Amino acid sequence: MTKLPIGLLVLAGLLTPLGHAGAQTYPSRNVTIVVTSAAGALTDALTRAIAQRLSQKWGQNVIVENRGGAGHVLAATAVKSTAPDGHTLLASETGFLTLTPHLFAKGKLPYDPETEFVPVAGYASIPMALLTHPTVPAKSMSELLALARQKSDGLTYGTSGVGTALHTAALQLENLAGIKLTAVHYRGAAPALGDVVAGHINMVIMGPSVALTTVKAGKLNMLGFGSDKRLPEFPDVPTIAETVPGYEANVSFGLFALATVPRPIIEKINADVQQIVNDPEFHKRFLEPYVVQKVPGPIEAYADYLRRDSARWGRVIKAANVKID
């Protein structure tokens, strides 16, 4: 990341004998995973699937608690106030560390994502897709851009909160295509998608996993992916970059912890999550249907992946001149 030395923070975990002893007995009670999204979103669905496996592996209840809204702020603030022993974790789109620091001035958040949290383990990444309601009179990206330029008040699009991946993906499209869209902010991706399906808003740019059945049923149109090349699963759906050069948008999901959680505990969680997501049966049941792609597994590699993603989104946000006061 441009400002956050993620790799250094990860390596700064406590390596004391007490930390190692804690890892051997971890978890010693119920674990709570606080999710930054509303129930039903992909972050929530993947977290619940992983939590179930972790509960079986650890012999402890792993409770998933949804704290959607205000971007990642509500969930992160809740985790910040807990003991730094790994028994409360944060599950979020990785924009928590790759977007938020670029959007807020230093000291504006009730926590510091650059110093108070560290990445623990990634689940997966998915290229975002531009989805529209069938009543929108545009069946391709070029037609959608032309329509947006014709509408003085702009097409409406849903987000999961100001500064979240759904929001910045649309900001990037506005910036690169020279159009103006009207944001409608929700407390998660699921309610935003629901209002597109219902026809209350025109479009959304999001990971398409939870919308695939709706797309197949003809209740949504999928005009393009934010990937750098067409997906084998959808060879007839173009990339957005084919119409808007330079456009790229994906969303990743993972676990985060307070930076003061002992390193051995973080290593244990990372190893157990990696084992789960790499299990062929889990991958086939929970990952393949969502058109996801792998993210680096080891802690340092995952941190480096987030650092590069942060630099890219930092450039997008700076170009769009977006700040949240």
FIFI-417753 format. One line per field, with one value per residue (C-alpha): residue in one letter; y, z, x; residue number from 1. Coordinates in pm, whole numbers, plus 50000, padded with zeros to 5 digits. Each point is the difference from the previous one (the first is absolute). Example, Ala and Ser with C-alpha at 12.3 -4.5 7.8 and 13.67 -1.06 7.14 Angstrom:
2
type <- (A|S) .
py <- (49550|50344) .
pz <- (50780|49934) .
px <- (51230|50137) .
seq <- (1|2) .
! end
This chain:
325
type <- (M|T|K|L|P|I|G|L|L|V|L|A|G|L|L|T|P|L|G|H|A|G|A|Q|T|Y|P|S|R|N|V|T|I|V|V|T|S|A|A|G|A|L|T|D|A|L|T|R|A|I|A|Q|R|L|S|Q|K|W|G|Q|N|V|I|V|E|N|R|G|G|A|G|H|V|L|A|A|T|A|V|K|S|T|A|P|D|G|H|T|L|L|A|S|E|T|G|F|L|T|L|T|P|H|L|F|A|K|G|K|L|P|Y|D|P|E|T|E|F|V|P|V|A|G|Y|A|S|I|P|M|A|L|L|T|H|P|T|V|P|A|K|S|M|S|E|L|L|A|L|A|R|Q|K|S|D|G|L|T|Y|G|T|S|G|V|G|T|A|L|H|T|A|A|L|Q|L|E|N|L|A|G|I|K|L|T|A|V|H|Y|R|G|A|A|P|A|L|G|D|V|V|A|G|H|I|N|M|V|I|M|G|P|S|V|A|L|T|T|V|K|A|G|K|L|N|M|L|G|F|G|S|D|K|R|L|P|E|F|P|D|V|P|T|I|A|E|T|V|P|G|Y|E|A|N|V|S|F|G|L|F|A|L|A|T|V|P|R|P|I|I|E|K|I|N|A|D|V|Q|Q|I|V|N|D|P|E|F|H|K|R|F|L|E|P|Y|V|V|Q|K|V|P|G|P|I|E|A|Y|A|D|Y|L|R|R|D|S|A|R|W|G|R|V|I|K|A|A|N|V|K|I|D) .
py <- (50000|50352|50097|49672|49765|49699|49748|50168|50013|49634|49909|50212|49749|49900|49712|49951|49663|50114|50054|49649|49854|50195|49862|49645|50049|50232|50028|49951|50125|50109|50203|50287|50112|50345|50044|50340|49905|49932|49641|49839|50183|49796|50113|49863|49677|49911|50093|49779|49706|50042|50061|49670|49815|50188|49910|49633|50026|50195|49835|50344|50198|50254|50266|50226|50346|50242|50367|50146|50371|50306|49817|49791|50239|49834|49655|50119|50221|49706|49782|50276|50002|49627|49820|49943|49624|49886|49905|50287|50035|50225|49861|50253|50085|50083|50358|50039|50031|50083|50268|50157|50148|50196|50135|50138|50262|49886|49999|50015|49636|49861|49754|49998|49727|50062|49922|49829|49708|49738|49753|49642|49786|50046|49807|50085|50277|50060|50238|50244|50008|50280|49890|50192|49964|49878|50325|50192|50053|49898|49651|50072|50217|50244|50041|50048|50272|50177|49983|50137|50295|50072|50004|50327|49851|49683|49634|49881|49734|49823|49980|49824|50332|50303|49900|49628|49787|50042|50377|50037|49761|50239|50303|49844|49950|50362|50123|49788|50027|50367|49940|50094|49745|50041|49793|49846|49870|49692|49807|49719|49852|49774|50280|50196|49702|49947|50349|49950|49678|50183|50281|50273|50088|49943|49813|49874|49902|49710|49649|49815|49676|50045|50143|49722|49819|50332|50070|49654|50060|50315|50231|50177|50076|49953|50244|49947|49880|50202|49732|50048|49725|49816|49727|49641|49956|50295|50019|50211|50270|50262|50172|50359|50092|49901|50313|50204|49944|49965|49899|49726|49917|49696|49937|49771|49863|49902|50003|50278|50031|50262|50068|49909|49642|49772|49888|49626|50029|50182|49729|49729|50170|50056|49635|49872|50232|49905|49633|50064|50207|49760|49694|49867|49930|50347|50162|49818|50071|50356|50163|49871|50103|50357|50037|50081|50006|49911|50254|49937|49778|50062|50306|50199|49921|50099|50326|50077|49929|50251|50255|49989|50020|50299|50185|49943|50119|50292|50124|49956|50189|50280|50037|50015|50252|49817|50067|49920|50265) .
pz <- (50000|49940|50367|50184|50030|50021|49982|50286|50210|49942|50093|50314|50172|50348|49993|50377|50171|50129|49642|49902|50302|49911|49648|50135|50200|49752|49985|50367|49963|49737|49709|49853|49642|49938|49634|49830|49771|50041|50012|49656|49842|49874|50287|50238|49805|49977|50361|50122|49794|50136|50355|49995|49901|50257|50270|49912|49990|50325|50206|50090|49878|49733|50001|49698|50083|49726|50052|49657|49931|49993|49775|50231|50295|50217|49985|50042|50294|50170|49956|50117|50344|50061|50165|49764|50044|49664|50136|49809|49631|49718|49668|49720|49643|49984|49920|50377|49959|49629|49961|50334|50077|49673|50064|50351|50134|50284|50327|49844|50072|50351|49928|49788|49732|49931|50350|50203|49770|49804|49730|50123|49709|49662|49873|49631|49742|49742|49702|50037|49747|49880|50046|49878|50030|49673|49966|49949|49621|49958|49913|49977|50172|49711|50007|50377|49976|49728|50217|50302|49794|49886|50352|50174|50343|49927|50028|50358|50146|50333|50238|50329|50156|49924|49914|49969|49703|49830|50030|49883|49710|49870|50071|49789|49717|50027|49992|49709|49788|50067|50122|50306|50201|50305|50305|50232|50316|50191|50308|49789|49653|50044|50050|49714|49770|50121|49895|49654|49960|50115|49751|50263|49873|49662|50064|50233|49955|50231|50024|49803|50197|50193|49688|49755|50038|49953|49686|49863|50070|49787|50293|49963|49708|50042|49767|50090|50243|50169|49922|49772|49769|49934|50244|49873|50178|49808|49664|49845|50270|49909|50240|50082|49888|49644|49997|50273|49967|50330|50201|50256|50307|50219|50359|50242|50333|50311|50373|50196|50363|50241|49942|50362|49967|50054|49676|50082|50028|49667|49844|50134|49863|49665|49973|50092|49756|49721|50067|49973|49680|49831|50084|49667|50141|50156|49682|49783|50230|50112|49765|49647|49989|50080|49709|50244|49955|50255|50201|50144|50307|50217|50223|49843|49644|50087|50153|49685|49787|50206|49976|49620|49995|50232|49772|49701|50177|50148|49647|49908|50305|49951|49635|50099|50275|50251|50372|50289|50273) .
px <- (50000|50118|49986|49948|50299|49770|50282|50182|49686|49932|50355|49974|49770|50102|50244|50025|49976|49661|49891|50105|49824|49690|50005|50017|49680|49826|49708|49915|49642|49749|50139|49800|50051|49855|49903|49999|49710|49631|49879|49983|50293|50294|50223|49738|49940|50368|50064|49716|50126|50353|49874|49816|50317|50208|49750|50033|50380|50034|49729|49862|49702|50090|49731|49946|49868|49891|50085|49933|49975|50228|50242|50215|49979|49734|50156|50359|49908|49831|50310|50234|49838|50064|50291|50296|50001|49862|49658|49839|50089|49888|49874|49994|50055|50367|49904|50009|50379|50033|49732|49916|50345|49986|49650|50029|50235|50223|49809|49655|49917|49937|50282|50314|49988|50369|50127|49728|49910|50193|49897|49966|49880|49835|49699|49987|49973|49729|49986|49713|49720|49776|49638|49697|49624|49842|49804|50325|50008|50363|50119|50372|50258|50016|49621|50006|50264|49801|49688|50187|50120|49644|49851|50075|49933|50198|49911|49952|50227|50010|50294|50064|50098|50212|50355|49931|50101|49661|50033|50359|49944|49735|50219|50273|49750|49887|50358|50122|49685|49927|49645|49796|49802|49778|50095|49742|50167|49882|50112|50143|50026|49697|49744|50159|49964|49644|49900|50153|49801|49687|50063|50036|50349|50163|50322|50269|50366|50078|50132|49730|50001|49677|49831|50080|49666|49819|50203|49922|49630|50010|49926|50334|50231|50376|50175|50365|50265|50272|50258|50301|49877|49675|49909|49987|49667|49850|50179|49722|50012|50262|50233|49910|50353|49909|49784|50170|50378|50180|49697|50062|49796|50001|49906|50179|49889|50189|50054|50169|50105|50121|50369|50076|49874|50303|50162|49976|49623|49980|50216|49770|49688|50171|50106|49654|49821|50243|49930|49627|50001|50241|49792|49863|49654|49973|50132|49747|49707|50064|50253|49943|49630|50107|50247|50278|50375|50267|50195|50348|49983|50310|49975|50285|49886|49644|50125|50200|49692|49803|50280|49994|49620|50013|50241|49772|49684|50190|50066|49632|49877|50250|49900|49633|50086|49784|50032|49771|49997) .
seq <- (1|2|3|4|5|6|7|8|9|10|11|12|13|14|15|16|17|18|19|20|21|22|23|24|25|26|27|28|29|30|31|32|33|34|35|36|37|38|39|40|41|42|43|44|45|46|47|48|49|50|51|52|53|54|55|56|57|58|59|60|61|62|63|64|65|66|67|68|69|70|71|72|73|74|75|76|77|78|79|80|81|82|83|84|85|86|87|88|89|90|91|92|93|94|95|96|97|98|99|100|101|102|103|104|105|106|107|108|109|110|111|112|113|114|115|116|117|118|119|120|121|122|123|124|125|126|127|128|129|130|131|132|133|134|135|136|137|138|139|140|141|142|143|144|145|146|147|148|149|150|151|152|153|154|155|156|157|158|159|160|161|162|163|164|165|166|167|168|169|170|171|172|173|174|175|176|177|178|179|180|181|182|183|184|185|186|187|188|189|190|191|192|193|194|195|196|197|198|199|200|201|202|203|204|205|206|207|208|209|210|211|212|213|214|215|216|217|218|219|220|221|222|223|224|225|226|227|228|229|230|231|232|233|234|235|236|237|238|239|240|241|242|243|244|245|246|247|248|249|250|251|252|253|254|255|256|257|258|259|260|261|262|263|264|265|266|267|268|269|270|271|272|273|274|275|276|277|278|279|280|281|282|283|284|285|286|287|288|289|290|291|292|293|294|295|296|297|298|299|300|301|302|303|304|305|306|307|308|309|310|311|312|313|314|315|316|317|318|319|320|321|322|323|324|325) .
! end
